[in-house]
């Protein structure tokens, strides 16, 4: 098992969302279940999030909880196969042609445009 400092040095992904009910921002770490904090502005939320992450590691180590390594981009190839209806394929090809880009570029554009809804 690593030390708190070793875990703190790993690139755990931090998510920041605005808190529409209380105001300010909420910080969470998807790879660290239940680890979250908040602050009145982004800077304070990040400081509080780092402190919460440190305390989360301390508690996890003391209790013998299995700490997951951060999810790394190198684990993903950037490729996946997708089967779609022929009619949708045709529509996408036409739209890509109208935009003057490849079908691949157009699909990446559509996916990235809508990725915030995932």
C-alpha positions in Angstrom: 0.0 0.0 0.0 1.2 3.5 -0.8 1.6 6.4 1.6 -0.8 9.4 1.6 1.8 11.5 -0.2 2.2 8.9 -2.9 -1.5 8.8 -3.5 -1.7 12.6 -3.4 0.9 12.7 -6.2 -1.2 10.5 -8.5 -3.4 12.2 -11.2 -6.9 11.6 -9.8 -9.6 13.3 -11.9 -11.4 16.1 -10.2 -14.9 17.2 -11.2 -16.2 20.7 -10.4 -19.9 21.6 -10.7 -21.7 24.7 -9.6 -24.1 24.2 -6.7 -27.3 25.8 -7.8 -29.1 25.3 -4.5 -26.4 26.5 -2.0 -24.2 28.6 -4.3 -20.5 28.0 -4.9 -19.0 24.9 -6.3 -18.8 21.2 -5.4 -15.6 19.2 -6.0 -15.7 15.4 -6.3 -13.2 12.7 -7.3 -14.9 9.9 -9.4 -12.2 7.4 -8.6 -12.6 8.0 -4.8 -16.1 7.1 -3.7 -17.6 9.6 -1.3 -14.7 12.0 -1.6 -16.2 15.5 -2.1 -16.0 19.0 -0.8 -17.2 22.5 -1.7 -16.3 26.2 -1.6 -17.8 29.6 -2.3 -15.6 30.0 -5.4 -13.6 27.7 -7.6 -10.3 28.4 -5.9 -11.7 27.7 -2.4 -13.5 24.6 -3.7 -10.2 23.2 -5.1 -8.3 23.9 -1.9 -11.1 22.2 0.1 -11.2 19.4 -2.4 -7.4 18.7 -2.0 -7.8 18.7 1.8 -10.8 16.3 1.6 -8.8 14.0 -0.8 -5.9 13.9 1.7 -8.2 13.0 4.6 -10.0 10.5 2.4 -6.6 8.7 1.8 -5.7 8.9 5.5 -9.1 7.3 6.5 -8.9 4.7 3.7 -5.3 3.6 4.7 -6.2 3.4 8.4 -9.2 1.3 7.7 -7.5 -1.0 5.2 -9.8 0.1 2.3 -8.6 -0.9 -1.2 -7.7 2.4 -2.9 -8.1 2.3 -6.7 -5.4 3.8 -9.0 -6.6 6.8 -11.0 -8.3 6.0 -14.4 -5.6 6.8 -17.0 -6.2 8.0 -20.6 -3.5 5.5 -21.7 -6.1 2.8 -20.9 -8.2 4.0 -23.9 -7.3 3.5 -27.5 -9.6 6.2 -28.9 -11.3 3.6 -31.1 -14.6 1.7 -30.8 -16.8 0.0 -33.3 -20.4 1.1 -33.6 -23.2 -0.5 -35.7 -25.9 1.9 -36.8 -28.9 1.8 -39.0 -28.2 2.3 -42.7 -30.5 5.3 -42.8 -28.6 7.0 -40.0 -25.3 6.2 -41.7 -26.6 7.8 -44.9 -27.7 11.0 -43.0 -24.4 11.3 -41.3 -22.4 10.9 -44.6 -24.6 13.6 -46.2 -24.2 16.0 -43.3 -20.4 15.4 -43.2 -20.2 16.0 -46.9 -22.2 19.3 -46.5 -19.8 20.4 -43.8 -16.8 19.5 -45.9 -15.3 17.0 -43.4 -14.8 13.3 -43.1 -17.5 11.1 -41.6 -15.1 10.4 -38.7 -14.5 14.1 -38.0 -18.2 14.8 -38.1 -19.0 12.0 -35.7 -16.3 13.2 -33.3 -17.8 16.7 -33.5 -21.3 15.4 -32.7 -20.1 13.3 -29.8 -18.0 16.0 -28.3 -20.8 18.6 -28.7 -23.1 16.3 -26.7 -20.6 14.8 -24.3 -21.6 17.2 -21.5 -25.0 15.5 -21.4 -23.5 12.1 -20.6 
